[in-house]
Amino acid sequence: AIFSDSPPRHSCAVFAYIPSPLASPLRPFYPNKPNQFAKMSRIGHDYLHNLKLEDLIGEEASAITLPSSEVVDKAIKVIAENHIQSLPVCDAGECLGLVDHLDFLTFALSIFKDVSDDKIHAEDINSLEVKGRALGLHSLKDILDYSGADPFVPVNVHNPVSMAADLLATGIHRVPIVDNEGNIITSFSQSTLVRHLNEHLHRVELKSIGLQTLDQLQLGKGGCITVPYNSSVVRAMIVMDNNKVPAVAVKSEAGTLCGNFSAADLTGLYREQFPDLLKPIAEYLKQYSPKSLSPVCVRPDATLIDCVKSMVDNGIHRVWVLGDNNEPSGCVSMTDVISAVVHTVA
């Protein structure tokens, strides 16, 4: 359904959404006690409610789209070449949904599930080459929101930013923005909102949230999923899928943080390179995503302002919280940041 005061052009589901299985369970607000907070002001939510989506998307480029009949390999190349995170899939002017890195990863796992990384044999490499070609030739209609992380929930461009922020705070990574006729204009992502917050968290309206520490907001306390540096990429992908997380921390032999791996690290990996997924993750990142070998870290006493600035300055979607002995003790994602801003009460 389209979240708008105007009737949508296409009828579909009810005005509701299902929280993503990848959404963080950490929330500084307590949804199970609505009566206790019913009369309390949600500072960030009130601030975002006074902004319009059309003001924040500004002159952003129109969304690049592909038809549902296009093959996965084409979508992977378009996403990599245009440095975007997702693609709307449209037929006859109607958007059917989105595909992104997590969809590729989850769908790939459904094809690679019988490939073992305990011992790498020539048949494993040959198998991945064959399976890579099979994956690349699937049509996009086969993988629409395959991960369940980005259900198609469009929001009207004239609506308040808070309407999109409520969705992003559940773990949805981007929200399609449509006009009054239901035509998709662009997408409003977690990154777009966090960049805005980076410019405004220190100002009067949001300062009381921005100056709180991660400890005070109860962020980064849930632990994090890790893989050893010598684990294969396929194994890391399986760990991510089993734990329903969009990223894992890579630990050195000494147990310290030496990298991070996410679905975005698969960008630009075309079907002819799929055998590289059997490489140790540290070797793979060095070749395809060296930036991921320098993870950005914070301490629990960092403020939300500091945390957001680290994300924006480094162009990343999460920071790792370090505990004793510099071992990763938690993770703060853009989902967590947006949830803190939207749900913190005065």
C-alpha positions in Angstrom: 0.0 0.0 0.0 1.1 3.6 -0.5 1.4 5.6 2.7 -0.5 8.8 1.7 -3.5 10.9 2.2 -4.2 10.5 -1.5 -5.8 7.2 -2.8 -3.2 4.9 -4.5 -3.5 4.2 -8.1 -3.0 0.5 -7.6 -4.9 -1.4 -4.9 -2.9 -3.9 -2.9 -2.3 -4.7 0.7 -3.4 -3.0 3.9 -1.7 0.0 5.3 0.8 -1.9 7.3 4.2 -3.4 7.1 6.0 -6.4 8.5 9.2 -5.6 10.4 12.3 -7.0 8.6 13.9 -10.2 10.0 17.2 -8.2 9.8 15.9 -5.4 12.1 17.9 -4.9 15.3 16.1 -6.0 18.4 17.6 -3.1 20.3 15.2 -0.3 20.9 15.5 2.6 23.4 11.8 3.0 23.3 9.5 0.5 24.9 6.6 -0.5 22.5 5.1 -2.9 25.0 4.1 0.0 27.3 2.2 2.4 25.0 0.1 3.9 27.7 3.1 4.9 29.8 4.5 7.0 27.0 1.3 8.0 25.2 1.6 11.6 26.4 5.3 11.9 26.1 6.9 13.7 23.2 9.1 11.7 20.8 11.6 14.4 20.1 13.1 13.0 16.9 9.8 11.8 15.5 8.2 15.2 16.1 11.2 16.9 14.4 10.9 14.6 11.3 7.1 15.0 11.2 7.6 18.7 10.4 9.8 17.9 7.4 8.5 16.8 4.0 10.0 14.1 1.9 10.1 16.3 -1.1 12.4 18.7 0.7 14.9 16.0 1.6 15.1 14.2 -1.7 15.7 17.5 -3.4 17.1 17.1 -6.9 18.1 13.4 -6.5 18.3 11.5 -9.7 15.3 9.5 -10.8 15.4 5.9 -9.9 17.1 3.5 -12.4 14.7 0.6 -13.1 14.8 -2.7 -14.8 11.9 -5.0 -16.0 11.2 -8.2 -14.2 12.2 -10.2 -17.2 15.8 -8.9 -17.0 18.4 -11.3 -15.7 20.1 -11.2 -12.3 23.6 -10.7 -13.9 22.4 -7.5 -15.5 21.1 -6.1 -12.3 24.3 -6.9 -10.4 26.3 -5.0 -13.1 23.9 -2.0 -13.1 24.1 -1.7 -9.3 27.9 -1.9 -9.4 28.3 0.5 -12.3 25.9 3.2 -10.9 27.2 2.8 -7.2 23.6 2.3 -5.9 22.3 -0.1 -3.3 19.1 -1.3 -4.9 17.0 -1.3 -8.1 13.2 -0.9 -8.5 11.8 -3.6 -10.8 9.0 -2.2 -13.0 6.7 -3.6 -15.6 4.4 -1.4 -17.7 5.0 1.6 -15.4 4.1 -0.3 -12.3 6.8 -1.0 -9.7 6.7 -4.6 -8.5 9.4 -4.3 -5.8 13.1 -3.9 -5.1 16.2 -6.0 -5.5 19.4 -5.4 -3.6 22.6 -6.9 -2.4 20.9 -9.0 0.3 18.5 -10.5 -2.2 21.5 -11.6 -4.3 23.3 -13.0 -1.3 20.2 -14.9 0.0 19.3 -16.3 -3.4 23.0 -17.3 -4.1 22.9 -19.3 -0.8 19.9 -21.2 -2.0 21.9 -22.3 -5.0 25.3 -22.8 -3.3 24.0 -24.6 -0.2 25.5 -27.9 -1.1 29.0 -26.5 -1.7 31.3 -27.4 1.2 34.2 -25.2 2.3 35.7 -27.8 4.7 38.0 -28.8 2.0 38.2 -27.1 -1.3 38.3 -29.5 -4.2 38.3 -28.9 -8.0 34.7 -30.1 -8.2 33.7 -27.4 -5.8 35.2 -24.7 -8.0 33.6 -26.2 -11.1 30.3 -26.5 -9.3 30.4 -22.8 -8.4 31.2 -21.8 -11.9 28.1 -23.7 -13.1 26.0 -22.5 -10.3 27.2 -18.9 -10.9 26.0 -19.1 -14.5 22.7 -20.5 -13.4 22.2 -17.7 -10.8 23.1 -14.9 -13.3 20.5 -16.2 -15.8 17.6 -16.2 -13.4 15.1 -13.4 -14.0 14.6 -10.6 -11.5 11.0 -11.7 -10.7 12.6 -14.8 -9.1 14.5 -12.8 -6.5 12.2 -9.8 -5.7 12.8 -9.2 -1.9 14.1 -12.7 -1.6 15.9 -11.7 1.6 12.7 -10.2 3.2 14.7 -7.1 4.1 13.1 -4.6 1.8 9.4 -5.2 1.3 7.8 -2.9 -1.2 6.1 -0.2 0.9 6.0 3.1 -1.1 5.4 6.5 0.5 4.0 9.6 -1.2 6.5 12.3 -1.8 4.3 15.0 -0.1 4.2 13.1 3.2 6.2 13.9 6.2 9.7 12.3 6.6 8.5 10.7 9.8 6.4 8.3 7.8 9.4 6.9 5.9 11.6 7.1 9.1 9.1 4.8 10.9 9.7 2.2 8.2 13.5 2.6 8.1 13.6 2.2 11.9 12.3 -1.4 11.5 15.3 -2.4 9.4 14.0 -1.7 5.9 16.9 -0.1 4.1 15.1 2.0 1.6 11.6 3.2 0.9 10.3 3.9 -2.7 9.0 7.4 -3.1 6.0 7.9 -5.4 4.0 10.8 -6.8 0.2 11.1 -6.5 -0.3 8.7 -9.5 1.8 6.0 -7.9 4.8 6.5 -10.2 8.1 5.8 -8.5 10.3 9.0 -8.3 13.3 7.8 -6.4 14.0 5.9 -3.1 14.6 7.3 0.3 17.3 5.3 2.1 18.6 5.0 5.6 21.8 6.6 4.3 19.9 9.7 3.1 18.2 10.2 6.5 21.4 9.6 8.4 23.3 12.2 6.3 20.5 14.7 7.3 20.8 13.7 10.9 24.6 14.2 10.8 23.9 17.9 9.9 21.2 18.4 12.6 21.8 16.2 15.6 24.0 19.0 17.2 21.2 21.6 16.8 18.7 22.6 19.5 15.8 20.4 18.2 17.8 17.2 18.4 20.7 18.0 20.7 19.2 16.2 23.7 19.3 13.0 21.7 22.6 13.6 19.9 24.6 14.2 23.1 23.5 10.9 24.7 26.1 8.1 24.7 25.6 4.7 23.1 25.5 3.3 26.6 22.6 5.7 27.6 20.7 4.8 24.5 21.3 1.1 25.1 22.9 0.7 21.6 25.7 -1.7 20.7 25.0 -4.0 23.7 23.6 -7.0 21.9 26.9 -8.6 21.0 27.8 -9.3 17.4 28.1 -12.2 15.1 31.7 -13.0 14.2 33.7 -15.2 11.7 37.4 -16.0 11.8 39.6 -14.4 9.2 40.4 -17.7 7.6 36.8 -18.7 7.1 35.6 -18.9 3.5 33.3 -16.2 2.1 30.6 -18.9 1.6 30.8 -19.8 5.3 30.4 -16.1 6.2 27.4 -15.8 3.9 25.9 -18.9 5.6 26.5 -17.4 9.1 24.8 -14.2 8.0 21.8 -16.0 6.7 21.4 -18.3 9.7 21.6 -15.4 12.1 19.5 -13.0 9.9 22.2 -10.2 10.1 23.3 -8.0 7.3 27.0 -8.1 8.3 29.5 -10.0 10.4 32.7 -9.0 12.2 35.9 -10.6 11.0 38.2 -11.6 13.9 41.9 -12.1 13.8 43.7 -15.1 15.2 44.2 -13.1 18.4 40.4 -12.4 18.6 40.6 -8.8 17.8 38.5 -7.1 15.1 40.3 -7.1 11.7 37.5 -6.5 9.2 33.8 -6.7 8.5 31.9 -8.4 5.8 28.4 -7.5 4.5 26.3 -8.1 1.4 27.7 -4.9 -0.1 31.1 -6.6 -0.3 29.7 -8.7 -3.1 29.2 -5.7 -5.3 30.9 -6.2 -8.7 31.3 -10.0 -8.2 30.1 -11.4 -11.5 29.3 -15.0 -12.2 32.7 -15.8 -13.7 34.3 -14.9 -10.4 32.0 -16.9 -8.2 34.7 -19.5 -7.4 36.4 -16.7 -5.4 33.7 -17.2 -2.8 35.7 -20.2 -1.6 38.6 -18.0 -0.7 39.4 -17.1 2.9 37.4 -14.0 3.8 40.5 -11.9 4.5 42.0 -12.7 1.1 38.7 -12.0 -0.6 38.3 -8.6 1.0 41.8 -7.7 0.2 41.1 -8.3 -3.5 37.5 -7.0 -3.8 36.8 -4.7 -0.9 40.0 -3.6 0.9 38.2 -0.8 2.8 36.4 -3.5 4.7 39.7 -4.6 6.3 39.8 -1.3 8.2 36.5 -1.4 10.2 35.4 1.8 11.9 35.1 1.4 15.7 33.7 3.4 18.6 33.6 3.0 22.4 30.4 2.7 24.5 30.9 6.2 25.8 30.8 7.7 22.2 27.8 10.1 21.7 25.2 9.5 19.0 26.6 12.6 17.2 30.1 11.0 17.1 28.6 7.7 15.9 26.6 9.2 13.1 29.6 11.4 12.0 31.8 8.3 11.8 29.2 6.6 9.5 28.8 9.6 7.2 32.5 10.5 7.0 33.5 7.0 6.2 30.5 6.1 3.9 29.5 3.1 6.0 26.3 1.6 7.4 27.5 0.4 10.8 30.2 1.0 13.4 31.6 -1.7 15.7 31.6 -1.2 19.4 34.9 -2.3 21.1 35.0 -3.8 24.6 37.9 -5.0 26.6 41.1 -6.0 24.8 39.7 -4.4 21.7 37.4 -7.3 21.0 34.1 -6.4 19.2 31.3 -6.4 21.7 28.5 -5.0 19.6 27.4 -3.2 16.5 25.5 0.0 15.9 23.8 0.2 12.5 21.9 2.9 10.7 18.7 1.0 11.7 19.7 1.5 15.4 20.5 5.2 14.9 17.2 5.9 13.2 15.3 3.9 15.7 17.0 5.8 18.6 16.1 9.1 17.0 12.5 8.1 16.1 11.7 6.4 19.4 13.5 8.4 22.1 11.0 10.1 24.4 11.4 13.4 26.3 
